Amino acid sequence: MVDDDVELCDMIVTYLNEDGFNASAVHNGPAALELLRAERFDALVLDLMMPGMSGHEILRRLRSGESAMTPIPVLMLTARGDDVDRIIGLESGADDYLPKPCNLRELAARLRAILRRSMQSPVAKQNGSGTIEVGDIKLDAARREVSLGGKPLPLTGAEFAILQKLMEHVGEAVSKDVLTKSALGREYLPYDRSIDVHVANLRKKLQSDDAADTPIKTIRGLGYQLIDLREPA
């Protein structure tokens, strides 16, 4: 956990350790990045509003590949009702968010959902090798790897889960409720834009430089659909 509020960190870390996690905390950005380079962690709880190096900057550096922990799932903590910070955090590569002050039981539940997604290795139904291919996109469910045109495509845990669900149902509309349950492990709420931001990020990563179109389509009133851009319309 990275938060400049020492008392809050002590409370959350104590609760998580008593609930079966192995949790620890640091209180500033440079210390967090140094620790992430030196040790392996399964998830990061990150406060966005910190003096000096903000949580946004830490997240940017993680997702830019500066740290060896680029794929680490990130649950961000935001000021209650601060939609702008929330959206910016999701756009920067956070997997999920909670407003502060947060309910500790919900925090633990969100972390477990994130960890389940990042650690499971489901076998895809499309072929016996555990891979799915749609156009230039290849997803290896067992290795949790994605390539686009033969080149590795780094995705967050939420993006991977969304893409896998869309590829398993290629050509079909997949509802936001189904995607939210698959990617975030919770129910979809009409006012929550998290899944839309994750899909927008995924679209940008899947759109090659010379492509004028995106393989992920919005189906109004239903959800999202993945198509094979190489197939005739």
C-alpha positions as CSV (number, residue, x, y, z in Angstrom):
1,M,0.0,0.0,0.0
2,V,1.2,3.5,-0.9
3,D,-0.3,6.4,1.0
4,D,1.1,9.3,2.9
5,D,-1.5,8.9,5.7
6,V,0.6,6.8,8.1
7,E,-2.3,6.2,10.5
8,L,-4.6,5.0,7.7
9,C,-1.9,2.7,6.3
10,D,-1.4,1.1,9.8
11,M,-5.1,0.5,10.1
12,I,-5.6,-1.0,6.6
13,V,-2.4,-3.1,6.7
14,T,-3.3,-4.5,10.1
15,Y,-6.8,-5.4,8.9
16,L,-5.5,-7.0,5.7
17,N,-2.9,-9.0,7.5
18,E,-5.6,-10.3,10.0
19,D,-7.8,-11.1,7.0
20,G,-5.1,-13.4,5.5
21,F,-3.1,-11.1,3.3
22,N,0.6,-10.4,3.6
23,A,0.5,-6.6,3.4
24,S,2.9,-3.7,4.0
25,A,3.0,0.0,3.3
26,V,5.3,2.9,2.3
27,H,4.4,6.5,2.4
28,N,5.8,8.2,-0.7
29,G,6.3,7.7,-4.4
30,P,10.1,7.2,-4.6
31,A,10.1,4.7,-1.7
32,A,7.3,2.8,-3.5
33,L,9.1,2.6,-6.9
34,E,12.3,1.5,-5.2
35,L,10.5,-1.3,-3.3
36,L,8.6,-2.4,-6.4
37,R,11.9,-2.7,-8.3
38,A,13.5,-4.8,-5.4
39,E,10.7,-7.1,-4.4
40,R,7.7,-8.9,-6.0
41,F,4.2,-7.9,-5.0
42,D,0.9,-9.4,-6.3
43,A,-1.1,-6.1,-6.0
44,L,-0.8,-2.4,-5.2
45,V,-3.2,-0.2,-3.3
46,L,-2.3,3.3,-4.4
47,D,-3.5,6.7,-3.1
48,L,-3.7,9.2,-5.9
49,M,-3.4,12.4,-3.8
50,M,0.0,12.5,-2.3
51,P,2.5,15.4,-1.9
52,G,5.7,15.3,-4.0
53,M,5.2,12.4,-6.4
54,S,1.5,11.7,-6.8
55,G,-0.2,8.4,-7.3
56,H,-0.8,9.4,-10.9
57,E,2.9,9.7,-11.5
58,I,3.6,6.4,-9.8
59,L,1.0,4.7,-12.0
60,R,2.3,6.4,-15.1
61,R,5.9,5.1,-14.4
62,L,4.6,1.6,-13.7
63,R,2.6,1.4,-16.9
64,S,5.3,3.0,-19.0
65,G,7.6,0.1,-18.3
66,E,10.0,2.0,-16.0
67,S,9.5,-0.6,-13.3
68,A,9.9,-4.4,-13.6
69,M,6.4,-4.5,-12.0
70,T,4.5,-3.0,-15.0
71,P,1.8,-5.7,-15.0
72,I,1.1,-5.4,-11.3
73,P,-2.7,-5.0,-10.6
74,V,-3.4,-1.6,-9.1
75,L,-6.4,-0.6,-6.9
76,M,-6.4,3.1,-6.5
77,L,-7.9,5.2,-3.7
78,T,-9.6,8.4,-4.7
79,A,-11.3,11.3,-2.9
80,R,-15.0,10.6,-2.6
81,G,-16.9,11.9,-5.5
82,D,-13.8,13.0,-7.4
83,D,-14.8,11.6,-10.8
84,V,-12.0,13.3,-12.7
85,D,-9.2,11.7,-10.6
86,R,-11.0,8.4,-10.9
87,I,-11.2,8.5,-14.7
88,I,-7.7,9.7,-15.1
89,G,-6.5,6.9,-12.8
90,L,-8.3,4.3,-14.9
91,E,-7.1,5.8,-18.1
92,S,-3.5,5.6,-16.7
93,G,-3.9,1.9,-16.2
94,A,-5.4,1.3,-12.8
95,D,-7.5,-1.8,-12.6
96,D,-10.1,-0.6,-10.1
97,Y,-10.8,2.1,-7.6
98,L,-12.4,2.8,-4.2
99,P,-13.3,6.2,-2.8
100,K,-11.9,7.3,0.6
101,P,-12.8,6.7,3.3
102,C,-13.2,3.1,2.1
103,N,-15.0,0.2,3.7
104,L,-12.3,-2.3,4.8
105,R,-14.3,-5.4,4.0
106,E,-15.0,-4.0,0.5
107,L,-11.3,-3.2,0.0
108,A,-10.4,-6.8,0.9
109,A,-13.1,-8.1,-1.5
110,R,-11.9,-5.9,-4.3
111,L,-8.3,-7.1,-3.7
112,R,-9.3,-10.7,-3.8
113,A,-11.2,-10.2,-7.1
114,I,-8.1,-8.5,-8.6
115,L,-5.8,-11.3,-7.4
116,R,-8.2,-14.0,-8.7
117,R,-8.1,-12.4,-12.1
118,S,-4.3,-12.0,-12.2
119,M,-3.4,-15.5,-10.9
120,Q,-5.9,-17.7,-12.6
121,S,-5.0,-19.5,-15.9
122,P,-8.2,-20.4,-17.5
123,V,-8.1,-22.6,-20.6
124,A,-9.9,-21.1,-23.6
125,K,-12.6,-23.1,-25.3
126,Q,-11.6,-22.2,-28.8
127,N,-8.8,-24.7,-29.2
128,G,-6.9,-27.2,-27.2
129,S,-3.7,-25.1,-26.9
130,G,-5.4,-22.6,-24.6
131,T,-5.2,-19.8,-27.2
132,I,-7.7,-17.7,-29.0
133,E,-7.0,-15.9,-32.3
134,V,-9.2,-13.2,-33.8
135,G,-7.6,-11.4,-36.8
136,D,-4.2,-10.2,-35.8
137,I,-5.0,-10.6,-32.1
138,K,-3.7,-13.7,-30.3
139,L,-4.5,-14.4,-26.6
140,D,-2.8,-17.1,-24.6
141,A,-5.1,-17.7,-21.6
142,A,-2.7,-20.1,-19.8
143,R,0.3,-17.7,-20.1
144,R,-1.9,-14.6,-19.8
145,E,-0.1,-13.1,-22.8
146,V,-1.6,-11.2,-25.8
147,S,0.1,-10.3,-29.1
148,L,-1.0,-8.0,-31.9
149,G,0.4,-8.7,-35.3
150,G,3.0,-11.0,-33.7
151,K,4.2,-8.3,-31.2
152,P,3.6,-8.5,-27.4
153,L,0.8,-6.3,-26.2
154,P,1.0,-5.3,-22.6
155,L,-2.4,-5.2,-20.9
156,T,-3.6,-4.6,-17.4
157,G,-5.5,-7.4,-15.6
158,A,-8.8,-5.7,-16.3
159,E,-8.0,-5.2,-20.0
160,F,-6.9,-8.8,-20.3
161,A,-10.1,-10.1,-18.8
162,I,-12.3,-7.8,-21.0
163,L,-10.4,-8.9,-24.2
164,Q,-10.6,-12.5,-23.3
165,K,-14.4,-12.3,-22.8
166,L,-14.9,-10.4,-26.0
167,M,-12.7,-12.9,-27.9
168,E,-14.6,-15.9,-26.5
169,H,-17.8,-14.3,-27.9
170,V,-16.4,-12.8,-31.1
171,G,-19.1,-11.3,-33.3
172,E,-21.5,-11.2,-30.4
173,A,-22.6,-8.2,-28.2
174,V,-21.3,-8.7,-24.6
175,S,-23.1,-6.7,-22.0
176,K,-21.4,-4.2,-19.6
177,D,-22.7,-6.3,-16.8
178,V,-20.9,-9.4,-18.0
179,L,-17.7,-7.5,-18.7
180,T,-17.8,-5.8,-15.3
181,K,-18.2,-9.1,-13.5
182,S,-15.4,-10.7,-15.6
183,A,-13.0,-7.8,-15.4
184,L,-13.7,-6.2,-12.0
185,G,-15.5,-9.0,-10.1
186,R,-18.5,-6.9,-9.2
187,E,-21.9,-5.8,-10.4
188,Y,-22.3,-3.2,-13.1
189,L,-23.9,0.1,-11.9
190,P,-25.3,2.5,-14.5
191,Y,-23.3,5.5,-13.1
192,D,-20.0,3.7,-13.0
193,R,-17.9,4.4,-16.1
194,S,-15.0,2.1,-15.1
195,I,-15.7,-0.5,-17.7
196,D,-16.1,2.1,-20.5
197,V,-12.7,3.6,-19.6
198,H,-11.1,0.2,-19.6
199,V,-12.6,-0.6,-23.0
200,A,-11.4,2.8,-24.3
201,N,-7.9,2.0,-23.2
202,L,-8.1,-1.4,-24.8
203,R,-9.3,0.1,-28.1
204,K,-6.3,2.4,-28.2
205,K,-3.9,-0.5,-27.7
206,L,-5.6,-2.7,-30.3
207,Q,-5.6,0.0,-33.0
208,S,-2.5,-0.2,-35.1
209,D,-0.9,2.9,-36.5
210,D,-2.1,2.3,-40.0
211,A,-5.6,1.2,-39.1
212,A,-8.5,3.6,-39.3
213,D,-10.8,1.3,-37.5
214,T,-11.0,-0.5,-34.1
215,P,-12.0,-4.1,-33.6
216,I,-14.1,-3.3,-30.6
217,K,-17.5,-1.8,-31.5
218,T,-20.1,-0.2,-29.2
219,I,-23.5,-1.8,-29.5
220,R,-25.9,0.8,-28.2
221,G,-28.1,-0.4,-25.4
222,L,-26.3,-3.7,-25.2
223,G,-22.5,-3.4,-24.6
224,Y,-19.5,-4.1,-26.7
225,Q,-18.6,-6.4,-29.6
226,L,-15.3,-7.7,-31.0
227,I,-15.0,-8.2,-34.7
228,D,-12.3,-9.5,-37.1
229,L,-11.2,-6.5,-39.1
230,R,-9.9,-8.9,-41.8
231,E,-13.3,-10.3,-42.4
232,P,-15.4,-8.6,-45.1
233,A,-18.2,-6.4,-43.7
